[in-house]
Amino acid sequence: MVRNISAWHIIIVLVVILLLFGANRLPAMAKSVGQSLKIFKNEVKDLTGDDDRDRGAGATTAAPAPDPVTRPAAERTSDVPPPPEPGTTPRA
C-alpha cells in the first residue's frame, strides 16, 4: 500500500494541510511538534539512564523482605479477642 504513493500524492496531501490550517499556523505547529519530540527524547534518555543506574546498584541497597508468617508486635491489634481455650464453649 505504501509502495503506491507517488510524489503527486504527497503534494496533494501537503496542499490539503495548507488549506486546512493556513500558512500562518503551520510554522507554529511545526515548532510545537519539534519541542514535543525533544521533550519526549529527553524523557526516554532519562528513563534508560535510570535503568542503567538501577542495574549498577544491584540488590545490595534493597531491604530484605519481611517474613510473611510472623508479624511484629506493633502490627498486632489488641482489640481482637483471643481465641477460645480448648475445651470451652464460645460465648454467644
Backbone as CSV, one residue per row, in Angstrom:
resi,resn,N_x,N_y,N_z,CA_x,CA_y,CA_z,C_x,C_y,C_z
1,MET,0.822,-1.183,0.000,0.000,0.000,0.000,0.873,1.257,0.000
2,VAL,1.938,1.242,0.741,2.818,2.401,0.809,3.612,2.535,-0.494
3,ARG,3.825,1.445,-1.188,4.602,1.485,-2.420,3.892,2.267,-3.523
4,ASN,2.588,2.417,-3.425,1.826,3.092,-4.461,1.772,4.612,-4.296
5,ILE,2.419,5.144,-3.270,2.399,6.592,-3.035,3.458,7.247,-3.918
6,SER,3.028,8.220,-4.706,3.972,8.930,-5.573,4.154,10.358,-5.057
7,ALA,4.961,11.106,-5.756,5.213,12.496,-5.372,3.937,13.322,-5.487
8,TRP,3.076,13.003,-6.462,1.828,13.739,-6.612,0.921,13.546,-5.406
9,HIS,0.895,12.371,-4.853,0.074,12.122,-3.666,0.555,12.976,-2.491
10,ILE,1.862,13.033,-2.322,2.431,13.824,-1.217,2.124,15.308,-1.420
11,ILE,2.239,15.787,-2.645,1.946,17.201,-2.921,0.478,17.510,-2.639
12,ILE,-0.413,16.635,-3.023,-1.845,16.851,-2.770,-2.126,16.875,-1.268
13,VAL,-1.511,15.987,-0.520,-1.709,15.968,0.939,-1.188,17.263,1.556
14,LEU,-0.030,17.731,1.126,0.521,18.977,1.661,-0.363,20.175,1.327
15,VAL,-0.926,20.220,0.135,-1.825,21.318,-0.241,-3.084,21.284,0.615
16,VAL,-3.627,20.105,0.861,-4.819,19.992,1.704,-4.507,20.450,3.123
17,ILE,-3.367,20.069,3.653,-2.978,20.513,5.001,-2.817,22.026,5.032
18,LEU,-2.211,22.591,3.982,-2.046,24.041,3.909,-3.393,24.757,3.866
19,LEU,-4.343,24.207,3.130,-5.672,24.813,3.057,-6.441,24.680,4.375
20,LEU,-6.260,23.557,5.059,-6.993,23.349,6.318,-6.477,24.248,7.442
21,PHE,-5.166,24.326,7.598,-4.610,25.040,8.741,-4.159,26.448,8.422
22,GLY,-3.865,26.754,7.190,-3.423,28.088,6.827,-1.919,28.227,6.949
23,ALA,-1.397,29.182,6.181,0.056,29.375,6.143,0.595,29.959,7.447
24,ASN,-0.229,30.685,8.188,0.243,31.317,9.423,0.406,30.318,10.564
25,ARG,-0.424,29.292,10.614,-0.374,28.346,11.729,0.630,27.225,11.528
26,LEU,1.017,26.933,10.305,1.912,25.800,10.055,3.273,25.936,10.746
27,PRO,3.955,27.093,10.725,5.236,27.191,11.441,5.079,26.999,12.957
28,ALA,4.007,27.524,13.521,3.794,27.353,14.958,3.532,25.887,15.304
29,MET,2.776,25.212,14.444,2.510,23.792,14.682,3.784,22.970,14.560
30,ALA,4.615,23.287,13.573,5.874,22.568,13.399,6.795,22.786,14.599
31,LYS,6.801,24.010,15.120,7.640,24.310,16.284,7.170,23.535,17.509
32,SER,5.858,23.469,17.727,5.350,22.751,18.892,5.584,21.242,18.777
33,VAL,5.478,20.708,17.549,5.774,19.285,17.354,7.253,19.015,17.611
34,GLY,8.117,19.897,17.159,9.554,19.739,17.398,9.888,19.785,18.877
35,GLN,9.275,20.712,19.620,9.515,20.799,21.057,9.006,19.546,21.771
36,SER,7.854,19.049,21.340,7.308,17.840,21.956,8.224,16.643,21.727
37,LEU,8.742,16.526,20.514,9.662,15.422,20.231,10.954,15.546,21.030
38,LYS,11.430,16.772,21.223,12.642,16.983,22.012,12.422,16.582,23.466
39,ILE,11.287,16.959,24.033,10.962,16.588,25.411,10.831,15.076,25.531
40,PHE,10.154,14.465,24.564,9.978,13.016,24.584,11.328,12.303,24.520
41,LYS,12.223,12.776,23.662,13.541,12.165,23.534,14.333,12.285,24.830
42,ASN,14.263,13.443,25.486,14.964,13.630,26.750,14.406,12.721,27.842
43,GLU,13.088,12.554,27.881,12.487,11.686,28.888,12.866,10.226,28.669
44,VAL,12.901,9.803,27.421,13.310,8.421,27.127,14.765,8.217,27.536
45,LYS,15.604,9.216,27.269,17.009,9.112,27.657,17.144,9.038,29.176
46,ASP,16.359,9.825,29.908,16.391,9.789,31.364,15.936,8.437,31.898
47,LEU,14.901,7.878,31.286,14.410,6.575,31.735,15.440,5.479,31.505
48,THR,16.102,5.491,30.366,17.123,4.471,30.123,18.308,4.696,31.045
49,GLY,18.611,5.937,31.388,19.675,6.210,32.349,19.326,5.712,33.739
50,ASP,18.043,5.817,34.124,17.602,5.304,35.419,17.745,3.795,35.474
51,ASP,17.418,3.109,34.387,17.549,1.656,34.349,19.002,1.239,34.494
52,ASP,19.902,1.958,33.846,21.319,1.634,33.942,21.826,1.839,35.365
53,ARG,21.375,2.906,36.010,21.801,3.153,37.390,21.241,2.104,38.345
54,ASP,20.009,1.655,38.094,19.427,0.623,38.952,20.182,-0.690,38.807
55,ARG,20.589,-1.037,37.598,21.339,-2.277,37.393,22.714,-2.190,38.038
56,GLY,23.316,-1.020,38.019,24.638,-0.855,38.609,24.607,-0.963,40.119
57,ALA,23.516,-0.542,40.747,23.414,-0.594,42.203,23.225,-2.017,42.680
58,GLY,22.502,-2.823,41.923,22.295,-4.215,42.298,21.324,-4.341,43.449
59,ALA,21.304,-5.510,44.049,20.365,-5.801,45.128,20.936,-5.458,46.490
60,THR,22.134,-4.884,46.568,22.737,-4.604,47.858,22.021,-3.482,48.594
61,THR,21.358,-2.587,47.877,20.689,-1.479,48.531,19.263,-1.818,48.932
62,ALA,18.717,-2.928,48.451,17.338,-3.282,48.757,17.248,-3.891,50.152
63,ALA,16.206,-3.534,50.871,15.984,-4.087,52.201,15.419,-5.491,52.066
64,PRO,15.735,-6.380,53.001,15.189,-7.729,52.913,13.684,-7.707,53.123
65,ALA,13.012,-8.632,52.485,11.557,-8.707,52.608,11.183,-9.223,53.995
66,PRO,10.112,-8.692,54.593,9.711,-9.170,55.915,9.131,-10.577,55.824
67,ASP,9.212,-11.298,56.926,8.679,-12.651,56.987,7.155,-12.572,56.965
68,PRO,6.488,-13.213,56.009,5.039,-13.066,55.909,4.266,-13.800,56.994
69,VAL,4.895,-14.745,57.699,4.174,-15.541,58.692,4.106,-14.815,60.026
70,THR,5.205,-14.275,60.477,5.224,-13.590,61.770,5.086,-12.101,61.559
71,ARG,4.343,-11.462,62.435,4.161,-10.021,62.371,4.820,-9.396,63.594
72,PRO,5.380,-8.226,63.428,5.943,-7.538,64.591,4.839,-7.163,65.582
73,ALA,5.222,-6.936,66.809,4.257,-6.613,67.857,3.513,-5.316,67.555
74,ALA,4.129,-4.406,66.862,3.479,-3.137,66.547,2.300,-3.327,65.596
75,GLU,2.336,-4.386,64.785,1.253,-4.614,63.845,0.090,-5.390,64.461
76,ARG,0.307,-6.030,65.575,-0.759,-6.805,66.203,-1.799,-5.863,66.792
77,THR,-3.035,-6.212,66.653,-4.103,-5.372,67.194,-4.578,-5.944,68.515
78,SER,-4.807,-5.054,69.468,-5.234,-5.501,70.791,-6.753,-5.594,70.902
79,ASP,-7.494,-5.072,69.917,-8.944,-5.104,70.001,-9.528,-6.432,69.512
80,VAL,-8.704,-7.329,69.028,-9.173,-8.634,68.593,-9.135,-9.563,69.800
81,PRO,-10.271,-10.216,70.133,-10.264,-11.099,71.298,-9.409,-12.334,71.041
82,PRO,-8.830,-12.889,72.086,-8.014,-14.088,71.917,-8.909,-15.271,71.550
83,PRO,-8.339,-16.283,70.926,-9.140,-17.452,70.572,-9.597,-18.173,71.844
84,PRO,-10.718,-18.886,71.757,-11.196,-19.601,72.948,-10.247,-20.726,73.332
85,GLU,-10.202,-20.991,74.631,-9.319,-22.053,75.119,-9.931,-23.395,74.753
86,PRO,-9.098,-24.383,74.533,-9.625,-25.700,74.189,-10.490,-26.253,75.319
87,GLY,-11.594,-26.888,74.958,-12.483,-27.488,75.950,-13.576,-26.568,76.438
88,THR,-13.598,-25.311,76.030,-14.645,-24.393,76.452,-15.550,-24.085,75.276
89,THR,-16.759,-23.680,75.569,-17.708,-23.322,74.519,-17.628,-21.818,74.298
90,PRO,-17.698,-21.399,73.035,-17.678,-19.948,72.775,-18.952,-19.282,73.257
91,ARG,-18.822,-18.041,73.699,-19.983,-17.275,74.189,-20.785,-16.777,73.012
92,ALA,-22.100,-16.760,73.177,-22.961,-16.306,72.106,-23.465,-14.911,72.355
